[in-house]
Amino acid sequence: MKTSLVLLGALALLAAGCGGGGSSSSSNTTTSSSQAGSDKKIGLVTDIGGLNDRGFNHLSYVGLQRAQHELGVQQRVFQAKSTQEYVPNLSTFARQGYDLTIGVGFTEATAIATAATNFPNAKFAIVDVDQTTEPNKPKNLLGLLFKEQETGYLVGYLAGLEEKRLPGPDVIGSVGGQKQPPVDRFIAGYQAGAKAADPGIKTLNGYSEDFSDQAKCKQVALDQIEQGAGVIFQVAGGCGLGALDAAKEKHVWGIGVDADQSFLGPHILTSAVKRVDTAVFDAIKLVVDGKYKGGNIVFGLKDNGVAIGKISPKVPQSEIAKVNQVRADIISGKIRDIPTEVP
């Protein structure tokens, strides 16, 4: 088992949370911004992870708030306690004449296809779902997609460099919430990046089958650490905070996802940042500007749609320089065909 990391430094200030704790209907309601600009009404439907997941849903809300402040839209949020609430929540916004209804995450894929088909004159957008793969390919649905494999490759490359530098066997782990395309794009990129930096590295991966229960992700991570993993990458939303807690407890590196999760403490090596807030804001702006149309928008490193988060100050500058070069090589196309599927 790899020698434990001695991680020093003060705990960063915890970022302020937003939203309430999981009402099945409207848990956060806001009206128009004090700034003039638009009378558009925007509805956001979170997945069951809720706004306080410190990642995916929270970032969607950040994008919604930005649109309220900068574009003057009115906004309302429904937080679901179960997947059975997705269709009713999405349909309520459409029935009430909202100008755009946004779903958050792959788990809402079937629900938003149903709502978009039932309300063909309403406009919908969804994070992490390919519009062309939805039943009936609704023309009133906009998919907001990301090249997660690119940021996954970067954090994996850094993880590989760290494992090669430190004594002991080279092993890294990842904890996914469910085996679904956006999750696996992160993990496939992570594994490929690590192997590019350290060809002999061993990669472990497991799924908690949950995006909320932190105990489930913590147990998967603890099992991987027991097998020698010196780095744990969480790709499981709020559940994944448990995986990062396991990394902290066992003094190994943790890698955050979606948001820059360095605020969780000095055990965070870096984060695979996914700018869900930017995607949500851009979708709303299309509606405000009268330019909305169905289809897909894809965000990658080149257009700053994904990124690598703050890197721990414990990492040597020589490694950071190598990661920066890899980032440039992905953007230029020198590194291409990064895997998107996990075996």
Disulfide bonds with the S-S distance in Angstrom:
Cys217-Cys239 2.06
